[in-house]
Amino acid sequence: MTEAENRGPAPPRPSMWPGLFISWSRFRYPIRMSFPIKVCVVCQEEFELKPNKPGFANRCPSCSEPEETGPSDAPQSAEERQAEAEANEARRKAIRDLLYRGDS
């Protein structure tokens, strides 16, 4: 018995469209796609863009790490708290006016 007989019958070719025959042997094993290669905008190094990567999509993982700044919970004086409260109230009023103004 020859090797061609061991494989079994060949898949039928469509007689109407001979140019559209698909070789099913290509689809036997799934092809794993690699991650896209990107270039970091900060350090110009190439890196693989992987899913669930923290940070920006155009920065490498080492450049995406958050920079540590000084303590933001520093005590504020009464004037600073009052100014911040007034600014927040003005901001909320402006957003409310934009959302609920009558354009009729």
N, C-alpha and C positions, 0 to 999 in steps of 0.2 A: 504494500500500500504506500503511495507517495505522500509527501507532506501536504500537498494541496488537497488530497482526499481526506486527510485527517482533520483539516480545519472545518470541513463541512461545506455546505453550499454557500456560494457568494450571495450577498444581498442583491435583490433584483434591481436592475437599473430602470428608471422610468423611461419608457420608450418615447414619450411625447417631448420630454426635455432632457436630452442627453447631456447638456452642459451643466445641469443642476444636480448631478450625482454628488452625494456627500459621503466622504470616507468616514465611517463610524469608528474606525480605529483611532482617530484623533481624539475622540470624546470618551475613550475608555477610562482614562485617569484624569481626575480634575486637576487643573493647573492652579497652583497657588500664586496669587498675585503678591508682589512685594509692596512694601510701603513706598509712597512717593518720596523722592529725594528732593529736598529743599535746600536753599542757601540762606543762612542766617543774615538778617539785615544789619545786625550789630557787629558781629565778628567775622562775617563772610566765610564761615565754615559750613560744610555740607552736613546735613543730618537727615534721618528718616522721620517723616511725619507719621507718628503712630496715633491710634485713637486713644482718647482720654488722656492726652498729654497735657499737663498743666501749662498755663501761659498762653502766649500768642502762637499762631500757626506759622508765622514767618520768623520766629526766633528759636534758636536751639535750646535744649533744656537747661544748659548752664547759664544762658543769658536770660531765661524766663524766670529764674528764681527771684522772688520778691526781695527788694532791697530793704534792709532794716533801717528805719529812721529813728529818730529820738522818741522818747516816750510821749504819746499823744494824750495821756491822761493827766497832764500837768494841771494843777489847780488854777482856776481862773478867778479873776477878781469880780466883784459885783458889777462893775461897769461892762466888763467883757461879756458876762452872762446876759445882762440886759440888752446889749447890742446884738448879741446872737439871737436872742428870743425875738427881738423886733425884726431882724432880717428874716427869720423863719416865718413869722406871721405875714410879712409882706410877700414872701415867696408863695405861701399857701394861698393868699388872697389873689395874687396874679394868676396862679394856676386855676383856681376856682372860677375866676372871671373868664379865662380862656375856654374852660370846659363847658360852662353853663351859660354863656352869653347867648342872647336871642338873635339869631340871624334870620328871622322871619320877615 
